[in-house]
Amino acid sequence: MKLLEGKVALITGGSRGIGKALALRFAAEGASIAFSDLKYDEIMEATENEIKALGVQAKGFASNAASLADSEKLAEDVVALFGRIDILVNNAGITRDNLLMRMSEQDWDLVMSVNLKSAFNLTKAVQRTMIKQRSGSIINMSSVVGVNGNAGQSNYSASKAGMIGFTKSMAQELGSRNVRCNAIAPGFIETEMTHKLPEEVRNQWISSIPLRRSGKPEDVADVAVFLASDLSAYVTGQVISVCGGMSM
Ligand code: NAI
């Protein structure tokens, strides 16, 4: 039997990057996949088709994770279509990097609402379903930068550190109902987000990584499968770094 057979996963920001890799990996393990992104465009449609080609049910939803109303509607739509939600991945995230001296209030607020408030929104929206089922796994996509901080990313690192506190609190609130909540802290993973960085910054990052390479979205997906599945039935409130040893 596959690791996620019979389970339904909801992944935010799933059209591309790490979210998409998780969707494909979960589908390969037999899960039905609901994923969201800002719009239903050709990228979302292509991802939806790639997932379906693995022989599972899949649907992409246009939904802004930073909006509580959108998140509640998304959770309702997913339950209406798939009947349950076993796995929630709070993956949607953005960067608006700058030194604090130059950072606008707008960029602080935007990063907080997309990266951190989204976890509040979606977790609040799905928790009733998971509590009723008496099982669930919530995975929050934090970052090594949320653990260690990073110059030029005060908004991003604060949002990702906030996710860790949120993860540990949810593990304590929901543990008695057999709903688990863990965080993944990826390091330097090759996606559109990191392709925006200048070449010299990328090389600097890579030379400081003990495993001497950047990570792939699939490296993150492998750890996410563990957290999503019953292999981690006794694991909650933890932060697992997937960073080639960047953070120890
Ligand atoms: P990406 O930029 O390639 O993909 C993020 C996806 O989220 C995009 O499809 C985007 O449209 C979507 N999104 C943005 N705002 C949204 C919103 N309000 N509602 C719904 N969807 C929204 O980024 P990547 O690299 O795949 O990152 C995924 C997660 O992993 C993020 O939370 C990021 O902070 C985190 N992460 C990434 C690292 C990396 O090196 N790439 C390292 C550490 C953490």
Boltz pocket constraint, residues with backbone or C-beta under 6 A from the ligand:
constraints:
  - pocket:
      binder: B
      contacts: [[A, 12], [A, 13], [A, 14], [A, 15], [A, 16], [A, 17], [A, 18], [A, 19], [A, 36], [A, 37], [A, 38], [A, 63], [A, 64], [A, 65], [A, 66], [A, 90], [A, 91], [A, 92], [A, 93], [A, 94], [A, 114], [A, 141], [A, 142], [A, 143], [A, 144], [A, 185], [A, 186], [A, 187], [A, 188], [A, 189], [A, 190], [A, 191], [A, 192], [A, 193], [A, 194]]
      max_distance: 6.0
